[in-house]
Amino acid sequence: MSRVQKRVRPLTERTNADQAAPEVDREDWLHMYEQMAKIRIFEEHVNELYQSAKMPGLAHLYIGEEAIAVGVCQALQRDDYITSTHRGHGHCLAKGASLDRMFCELLGRERGYCRGKGGSMHIADQDTGNLGANAIVGGSAAIATGAAFSSKRLGNGRVAVCFFGEGALGQGLVYESMNMAQLWKLPVVFICENNLYNEYTHHHETTAGSMKARAEAFGLMTSEVNGQNVREVHESAARLIERARRGDGPAFMLCHTYRFTGHHVGDINRAYYRTKDEELDWKTNRDPLKLLADWMTENKMADAGIFQQIESSVQAEVAAAVEYALNAPFPAPDEVSLHVYA
Amino acid sequence: MSMPESNGRELTYGDAIKEALAEELRRDPRVFMLGEDIAEAGTTFRVLNGLVEEFGPERVLDTPISEPGFTGLAVGAAMTGMRPIVDIMFGDFSGLIMDQVANQAAKIHYMSGGKLNVPMVLRTTMGAGRRSAAQHSQSLHAWYSHIPGLKVVVPATPYDAKGLMKSAIRDDNPVVILEDKMMYRTVKGPVPADDYTIPLGVADVKREGTDITLVATSSMVYVALEAAKLLSEIEVSAEVVDPRTLVPLDKQALIESVKKTSRAIVIDEGYEQYGVTAELASVIAEGAFYYLDAPVKRMGAMNVPIPFSPALEDLTIPNPQQVLEMAKTLCGKV
């Protein structure tokens, strides 16, 4: 956990991932691999907890999209802000949340990040700048913009990152937020995770025109990346985040990605909206963990053994966190009416 | 508790609000205001004139016509160290911002297990009578009062408006203040120049009486006071109680008054159906049941969209004559 949120050297303007590589060293890439593995394995355990009826409610898994949360958060400082979504476990972990308190929250335990009152869709952790996952699609766009407003007004140099899915492009609030962010040159970066499906509906059926051009129309700096490639994500995010931090204004980053599993853990039969072949293609050929491992191996930065080592150590860490959470106490009944008001 | 004296100093309702805002902007650099046409224009009601000249456009910030956007921006700013005051020109626009208020501002403290706070004030207007028709005349304070996590303030006098506004700005929760737009210039009253606050959750007896309690909010306080005057002419002594804040609600003050008078009418300018009057009447019915000599009656706005024509609009709002008639019935004076 100690390597979470480590400082990344500032990157200068560049245009593609390969040029970025020398600036980010082997340790950084291995750290990002570990972070992605942590999210992957965390989510697999969440699914198991659901399947075995140990977890109340539902959860929306981030499996397949890990490179985005990790590549972006690696470019953030610990006190920079993020806002997240209903599919938010990856963002929270990448920003530095601890596994045991995450599981406690998902299981409704008092030791959870929100004392069991938020659950899977509302994890907030002010110690790592996480202003909360938000279960209203697009609902945090203005909150992130407001955090950026505070940063600018208080002069504390913090950047706010707003994660949202392509489904949020249907919400007017997102555009109102981009407009104000650009008008007032606020340090906010909007990260759009285009995983192709608004719940169970392909974005071709919901989203007209160009996603990127929507942000460009407001004058935001934009980029478009392969969201499965953590190097590409990180390079672009670092550039846009540092630009925002310098006071040069907000940005929009469009990341193409894929949800390897269903809209939520209970979305098992998906054939009516997407094919098994499509899923298999993404899982086989565009797995973000595999892509990074392959690249590092090819470039003689690591051998396969190290990735197995990372995975088994993360497996053990996650299993211990699940065990801890399953044995943690539920909140006492009087907790129900605490924290309605500050 | 002893409150400061005005020593003959009088301000309009609008100027009392402006004075509270100016004092708080001076006191705390984290406080700032945002909304449509609030800077040079001083709002469409000209209530904030002069503030941008003193505090600058960064603290009295004109926004795009994007109510959900700038309300949400205020939520985020409040969570991260600022103390924003949002201006929503007409209460009718509440529908536009309700997600940011009800699902975000009201819930963030609770959902985060008490870790994140949203110290913001949302100022908006209420009140019919301006010949503005159905989308610029409603009194929608019941909407906000329904949501746990929000505090809701409906000041009736300049004195209350200043003291309650300052409390709202210093509160660490989202507080909604609904100002009756018809009172900005027409209502004038004593306002101390001092820095004073009125705690949220304390009702005020606007007139003492012994025969019937008229519980009234915002501009309906004046309707109730006028009715009380008419009632005194037929030797009925009416007490007028103003809750001042709907959340938190000073239940005890309502109950104590009705225990004394045994009769109650609740008057409020929101729609009568499922409205503020229903909640207040039930508080009285439960808390003073054994003291009641008559059913608790309610008078709200008629359950119709507010019409434009003066001949129709005036029918929709409770008036002193109606209160008088109902009070006479309850007191057996017909």
Interface residues (C-beta under 8 A of the other chain):
Chain A: Y81 T83 G112 Y113 C114 R115 G116 K117 G118 H122 A124 D125 Q126 L131 G132 N134 I136 G139 S140 A141 A142 I143 A144 T145 G146 A147 A148 F149 S150 S151 R153 L154 A160 G172 L173 E176 S177 N179 M180 L183 L338 H339 V340 Y341 A342
Chain B: F32 E58 T63 P64 S66 P68 G69 F70 T71 G72 L73 A74 V75 G76 A77 A78 M79 T80 G81 M82 P84 D99 Q100 N103 Q104 I108 H109 Y110 M111 S112 G113 G114 K115 L116 N117 P119 P148 G149 K151 D172 N173
